[in-house]
Amino acid sequence: MLLIASAVFSVALQSAAPSLADAYFFFLQGRMLEGRGDLPGAIASYKHAAELQPTASAVHAELAGLYARAGRGADAITEAEAAIALDKTDREAHRILGLVQATLAENLSAGDRQTQLMTEAIGHLETALADARDPGAELTLGRLEVRTNRLAKGIETLQNFLFDNPGYPEAVMLLAEAYERGNKIDDAIDVLSPLASGADAQADAQTALAGLYERSSRWQDAAAMWGALAAKSADPSYRTQQATALLNAGNVAGGRDVLVALAKERPQDPLVWYLLAQAERRSGNPAGAEDAAKRIAEIDPKDPRGALALAEAREARHDFAGVVETLLPLYESRRSPVRPNDDVFGFVGMSLANAYEQLAQFDRAEQVLRELIARNATDDVALNALGYMLADRGQKLDEAVALIKRALAVDPASASYLDSLGWAYLKQGKATEAVPPLEQATKGAPAASLQQDHLGDAYFAVKRYREAAEAYTRALSGDRDGIDVAAVTKKRDRARELAK
């Protein structure tokens, strides 16, 4: 700034105006006093220079920078705005104003004022950086662009910054966040991986990378990353995350081993026992799952995870009456008063409705699902469950289609919801309309036997017998969950005969 300001003054000094010469003296004196740490003296000198040359924007810009460095944000803004009023192209004033506004915004809670400050700061920093480079301003601008969801701009700004400052941790984290927000998970992983690897890997980068692995269902990689964090820290949350990732990766024995060790170290931690109950259930040990669930009740009878874990263990035994007995008191206790965003109520309600359906108590299942939807009109899980149950039973088919479409409005790519829509259309006798959503549902789930069976039925109904036989064949070679193998085999053979 000194060089810029000196150039401005030196050109003007050619006229040898005494007031300008004096202003330049006080300006330089201000710089000298600031260098010595005499902020009051520096401020006084700059103000004197501004009085002698009231049209010199550079003096106001320099004073704004001094106020900013001294933590006097309001004064910095006043002087920067004064500089811009005198010269709209004063980049230093725009830079200072943008940086100060960014700092003020970061100290505010989310709201209109914060958004306004961030937007104004972005404008000033963009002006300051036009045809110029300033690493500090670029990093701040990139951060603001990501925070305000200007993702394409943020990515470009941060990439430019990292070109000159490769591996800079904050910029890498921000760039990964921008990619993640834009659902470019693979790009986020690629950017973040170097920062999260090696002996000097940063814990926040490793934590973020583990979360990205989970989002992309790379559960084994997530488990390894959580394990690396657990090896460096005594924080038990890393090990519970590691166990969860191992379970989701299908390594039930590995997850169980981590949780058994944690349960010995933290016998009063309900989360550990809840996860252990899940591990025992998945390993085919419902009795062990019940024991773990009961430990939660012993630690804290009011903790809903105890009832949830016990219900899951009983469901694994196909003891659906036991599920109702376990969950109904918890469900009733949370019905009133209404708790906003009560995820437990929704989860309990879905489990309870499923148990009622398995017990062929369809009216009660429908009642619970309607209560969930009344509580949350965008509960896509409940919307789809009710729509599918009605369609599967051939009841209220127009409403079933409407319910499933509401679920798809929340999650348009859900294979489960697309299957439900196709099945409902098929139940309505609209086989032609059923084929597209069923094809889309099965495209990413070739081993989902029930969905393949539904697609086979739709093809059969529109007399595409060869394709029906192929769909039935995939159903028989898939997970076979929810299908009658003998019935599907018979349908496949019939489709083959008609395809000849």
ABEGO torsion letter per residue (X at the ends): XAAAAAAAAAAAAAAGBAAAAAAAAAAAAAAAAAAAGBAAAAAAAAAAAAAABAABAAAAAAAAAAAAAAGBAAAAAAAAAAAAAABAABAAAAAAAAAAAAAAAAABBBEAAAAAAAAAAAAAAAAAABGBBBAAAAAAAAAAAAAAGBAAAAAAAAAAAAAABBGBAAAAAAAAAAAAAAGBAAAAAAAAAAAABEAABBAAAAAAAAAAAAAAGBAAAAAAAAAAAAAABABAAAAAAAAAAAAAAGBAAAAAAAAAAAAAABAABAAAAAAAAAAAAAAGBAAAAAAAAAAAAAABAABAAAAAAAAAAAAAAGBAAAAAAAAAAAAAAAAOBBBBGBAAAAAAAAAAAAAAAAAGBAAAAAAAAAAAAAABAABAAAAAAAAAAAAAAGBGAAAAAAAAAAAAAABAABAAAAAAAAAAAAAAGBAAAAAAAAAAAAAABAABAAAAAAAAAAAAAAGBAAAAAAAAAAAAABAGBGBBAAAAAAAAAAAAAAAX
